[in-house]
């Protein structure tokens, strides 16, 4: 048993009137001890549920992210997917990290992978991260969607992902392969039956060594404030936070999209953006998630440019993010560009480029 961890556990688990928040340094140390399995299983489970009941502070989340940054795998700046050389100090738009719930989607059809393909096709490099089907929702994870599209990120080493990012502008950090210490904490989610604060950390974690545009979704409005404060403590000013579908970064079409974008030159450090789908001709019902095979068929139809409700959802999301990532001067231009990339075959070609690049990497490493 870890006596040091027990003291941290006592602070967060002493009840409503006597529990105390951890300092940033204490939260980082507690997270490191959990990731390294220096705390016992009983201690880890107790900490996760106690911390959830207490509710994490922004300072604690910043400390947990410090530990993730120290121990987790990270991709590095280099040549972007459009062929330009960049460094951590480059003025070129930073890599966009699309955070998405690790326990997947279960009610609405996700378009985040399509958004990633659209951005990469427009020269904006994208990093995603996640694991397999996971508690507590057990929804369809992003890695499974990519697999169904013929892109197997599961088998790539970190070096191969780095090369893929540089060659195509797309990369994926797969938890079991690239951050097994974090993967070891996954079973606790099932055992305690609740999302621990680590599930919140994952949404704003950036497995990228250079400057990054952090995109994350949330469900409950207070989470946005928590995200902003946490990112501010860590010096991350380029962010986009969305009250998205099922806590993802997918913009809704059946209601106003509530978005916070980082504005370091403003007094509050962010700007509130309300996007009304009807104002742009995109209002409609959300496309339901019926099954994984049907979803993959629908996504392939979108990439083939076939008219559908999911195509409209993809354009709505792709156009916004093209503007937000600096690929288009305004949102309407972003919608037009997203539609062109999909209907003119550029997005489909980008997906094929990624498939071919992975095949080439496999062949190179085999020989």
ZINOR-V663466 format. One record per residue. N is the residue number from 1. BURIAL is b if it has 9 or more other C-alpha atoms within 8 Angstrom, else e. Layout:
# ZINOR-V663466
n=N burial=BURIAL
n=N burial=BURIAL
This chain:
# ZINOR-V663466
n=1 burial=e
n=2 burial=e
n=3 burial=e
n=4 burial=e
n=5 burial=b
n=6 burial=b
n=7 burial=e
n=8 burial=b
n=9 burial=b
n=10 burial=b
n=11 burial=b
n=12 burial=b
n=13 burial=b
n=14 burial=b
n=15 burial=e
n=16 burial=e
n=17 burial=e
n=18 burial=e
n=19 burial=b
n=20 burial=e
n=21 burial=b
n=22 burial=b
n=23 burial=b
n=24 burial=b
n=25 burial=e
n=26 burial=b
n=27 burial=b
n=28 burial=b
n=29 burial=b
n=30 burial=b
n=31 burial=b
n=32 burial=b
n=33 burial=b
n=34 burial=b
n=35 burial=b
n=36 burial=e
n=37 burial=e
n=38 burial=b
n=39 burial=b
n=40 burial=b
n=41 burial=e
n=42 burial=e
n=43 burial=b
n=44 burial=b
n=45 burial=b
n=46 burial=b
n=47 burial=b
n=48 burial=b
n=49 burial=b
n=50 burial=b
n=51 burial=b
n=52 burial=b
n=53 burial=e
n=54 burial=b
n=55 burial=e
n=56 burial=b
n=57 burial=e
n=58 burial=b
n=59 burial=b
n=60 burial=b
n=61 burial=b
n=62 burial=b
n=63 burial=b
n=64 burial=b
n=65 burial=b
n=66 burial=b
n=67 burial=b
n=68 burial=b
n=69 burial=b
n=70 burial=e
n=71 burial=e
n=72 burial=b
n=73 burial=b
n=74 burial=e
n=75 burial=b
n=76 burial=e
n=77 burial=b
n=78 burial=e
n=79 burial=b
n=80 burial=b
n=81 burial=b
n=82 burial=b
n=83 burial=e
n=84 burial=e
n=85 burial=e
n=86 burial=b
n=87 burial=e
n=88 burial=e
n=89 burial=e
n=90 burial=e
n=91 burial=e
n=92 burial=e
n=93 burial=e
n=94 burial=b
n=95 burial=b
n=96 burial=b
n=97 burial=b
n=98 burial=b
n=99 burial=b
n=100 burial=b
n=101 burial=b
n=102 burial=b
n=103 burial=b
n=104 burial=b
n=105 burial=b
n=106 burial=b
n=107 burial=e
n=108 burial=b
n=109 burial=b
n=110 burial=e
n=111 burial=b
n=112 burial=b
n=113 burial=b
n=114 burial=b
n=115 burial=b
n=116 burial=b
n=117 burial=b
n=118 burial=b
n=119 burial=b
n=120 burial=b
n=121 burial=b
n=122 burial=e
n=123 burial=b
n=124 burial=b
n=125 burial=b
n=126 burial=b
n=127 burial=b
n=128 burial=b
n=129 burial=b
n=130 burial=b
n=131 burial=b
n=132 burial=e
n=133 burial=b
n=134 burial=b
n=135 burial=b
n=136 burial=b
n=137 burial=b
n=138 burial=b
n=139 burial=b
n=140 burial=b
n=141 burial=b
n=142 burial=b
n=143 burial=b
n=144 burial=b
n=145 burial=b
n=146 burial=b
n=147 burial=b
n=148 burial=e
n=149 burial=e
n=150 burial=e
n=151 burial=b
n=152 burial=b
n=153 burial=b
n=154 burial=e
n=155 burial=e
n=156 burial=b
n=157 burial=e
n=158 burial=b
n=159 burial=e
n=160 burial=b
n=161 burial=b
n=162 burial=b
n=163 burial=e
n=164 burial=b
n=165 burial=b
n=166 burial=b
n=167 burial=b
n=168 burial=b
n=169 burial=b
n=170 burial=b
n=171 burial=b
n=172 burial=b
n=173 burial=b
n=174 burial=b
n=175 burial=b
n=176 burial=e
n=177 burial=b
n=178 burial=b
n=179 burial=b
n=180 burial=b
n=181 burial=e
n=182 burial=b
n=183 burial=b
n=184 burial=e
n=185 burial=b
n=186 burial=b
n=187 burial=e
n=188 burial=e
n=189 burial=b
n=190 burial=b
n=191 burial=e
n=192 burial=e
n=193 burial=e
n=194 burial=e
n=195 burial=b
n=196 burial=b
n=197 burial=b
n=198 burial=e
n=199 burial=b
n=200 burial=e
n=201 burial=b
n=202 burial=b
n=203 burial=b
n=204 burial=b
n=205 burial=b
n=206 burial=e
n=207 burial=b
n=208 burial=b
n=209 burial=b
n=210 burial=b
n=211 burial=b
n=212 burial=b
n=213 burial=b
n=214 burial=b
n=215 burial=b
n=216 burial=b
n=217 burial=b
n=218 burial=b
n=219 burial=b
n=220 burial=e
n=221 burial=e
n=222 burial=e
n=223 burial=b
n=224 burial=b
n=225 burial=e
n=226 burial=b
n=227 burial=b
n=228 burial=e
n=229 burial=b
n=230 burial=b
n=231 burial=b
n=232 burial=b
n=233 burial=b
n=234 burial=e
n=235 burial=e
n=236 burial=e
n=237 burial=b
n=238 burial=b
n=239 burial=b
n=240 burial=b
n=241 burial=b
n=242 burial=b
n=243 burial=b
n=244 burial=b
n=245 burial=b
n=246 burial=b
n=247 burial=b
n=248 burial=b
n=249 burial=b
n=250 burial=b
n=251 burial=b
n=252 burial=b
n=253 burial=b
n=254 burial=b
n=255 burial=e
n=256 burial=b
n=257 burial=b
n=258 burial=b
n=259 burial=b
n=260 burial=b
n=261 burial=b
n=262 burial=b
n=263 burial=b
n=264 burial=b
n=265 burial=e
n=266 burial=e
n=267 burial=e
n=268 burial=e
n=269 burial=b
n=270 burial=b
n=271 burial=b
n=272 burial=e
n=273 burial=b
n=274 burial=e
n=275 burial=b
n=276 burial=b
n=277 burial=b
n=278 burial=e
n=279 burial=e
n=280 burial=e
n=281 burial=e
n=282 burial=b
n=283 burial=b
n=284 burial=e
n=285 burial=e
n=286 burial=b
n=287 burial=e
n=288 burial=e
n=289 burial=b
n=290 burial=e
n=291 burial=e
n=292 burial=b
n=293 burial=e
n=294 burial=e
n=295 burial=b
n=296 burial=b
n=297 burial=e
n=298 burial=b
n=299 burial=b
n=300 burial=b
n=301 burial=b
n=302 burial=b
n=303 burial=b
n=304 burial=b
n=305 burial=b
n=306 burial=b
n=307 burial=e
n=308 burial=e
n=309 burial=e
n=310 burial=b
n=311 burial=b
n=312 burial=b
n=313 burial=b
n=314 burial=b
n=315 burial=b
n=316 burial=b
n=317 burial=b
n=318 burial=b
n=319 burial=b
n=320 burial=b
n=321 burial=b
n=322 burial=b
n=323 burial=b
n=324 burial=e
n=325 burial=b
n=326 burial=e
n=327 burial=b
n=328 burial=b
n=329 burial=e
n=330 burial=e
n=331 burial=b
n=332 burial=e
n=333 burial=b
n=334 burial=b
n=335 burial=b
n=336 burial=b
n=337 burial=b
n=338 burial=b
n=339 burial=b
n=340 burial=b
n=341 burial=b
n=342 burial=b
n=343 burial=b
n=344 burial=e
n=345 burial=b
n=346 burial=b
n=347 burial=b
n=348 burial=b
n=349 burial=e
n=350 burial=b
n=351 burial=b
n=352 burial=e
n=353 burial=b
n=354 burial=b
n=355 burial=b
n=356 burial=e
n=357 burial=b
n=358 burial=b
n=359 burial=e
n=360 burial=e
n=361 burial=b
n=362 burial=e
n=363 burial=e
n=364 burial=e
n=365 burial=e
n=366 burial=e
n=367 burial=e
